[in-house]
Amino acid sequence: MNVSSEKINVLCATDDKYAPYCGIMLTSLFECNKDCRFIVFVFVDGCFSEANHKKFKKLEQRYDCEVNLVTIDDRLLEKCPVNKQRNVGNHEWVSKPTYYRLLSSEILPEEIQKVIYLDCDIAVVGDIKPLWNTDISGKAMAGVVDCDEEKNRIRLGLPSQYTYVNAGMALYNLEYWRQHSISTRFFEFIREHEEELLLMDQDVVNGVLCDKMILVSERYNFQVAFFVKRFWKSYPEDFRQRLLKENKEISIVHYVGEMKPWDFKYYGFPYYEIWNKNRKKSFWKQSHITSPFGSYIRFLLKRVLCSTSLKRKRQSIWVVIPENKFCFA
């Protein structure tokens, strides 16, 4: 196996609660890109457990990569809105680490001039070298259109010539950020628009960088919600056809929305199996039960006895799409 001589910089952020899912995401990245050399930066909070710390360092040994855990002082983000504030609605999974990426250019070493940011609710299923090699000269970032692009763009008041992107995957040009004091502008935007922020850091990134980004293929942030019926029906036909094509060549799956693959209720939904496969390969094999044990047992019985019911529920939510090796169990 030929290993690329160029190192790929990757950034993610988590607290101790989400650490297992961050670790599973990184496992998928390393498993699908064994010909690459990675330098990973994991921004963590001050309550990160020693047990999770050790597991992240074990990734270095298994995959011959570099994993740097960087503790962020939450006092730097005191004025950033999080869950339980009135404008957040039902986004109860939002916490301070979602804003850590906004500090990237200030905290990462000067020699790190660009980095791929990946959310914890992601599974990497293909080659990311083409993404890494995207030319972002003179731009702040590269990203993928959001599954609810039009609604979010209008809500944030962005001009129609710009595109609202999903922030779960992004290629950041940190050299540009430093030259143009982008981190400072992020926090200025938060102060000026705090009451308008619904999708937190994603709104901030789009509000500041909408005219300084380029779009890349949906395969690098293939959001499962693309195939939710209520979204699918709103898409123009040319975009639908593009999604059907990209569905066959996905590199990164993003489990956007409130329900995540580690929730037992997600079983049987799109791309569940690829996430579960990486869970089993990771150092966090047991990190799957997020509901009371009794509920999980009932789910197991339902899975065995009521597969027809499960299929009907799936069909009520998702559009029928050409299946591939990742999509449905």
Secondary structure, 3 states (H helix, E strand, C coil): CCCCCCEEEEEEEECCCCHHHHHHHHHHHHHHCCCCEEEEEEEECCCCCHHHHHHHHHHHHHHCCEEEEEECCHHHHCCCCCCCCHHHCCCCCCCHHHHHHHHHHHHCCCCCCEEEEECCCEEECCCCHHHHCCCCCCCCEEEEECCCHHHHHHHHCCCCCCCCEEEEEEEEEHHHHHHCCHHHHHHHHHHHHHHHCCCCHHHHHHHHHCCCEEECCHHHCEEHHHHEHHHHCCCCHHHHHHHHHHCCCCCEEECCCCCCCCCHHHCCCCCHHHHHHHHHHCCCCCCCCCCCHHHHHHHHHHHHHCHHHHHHHHHHHECCCCCCCCCCC
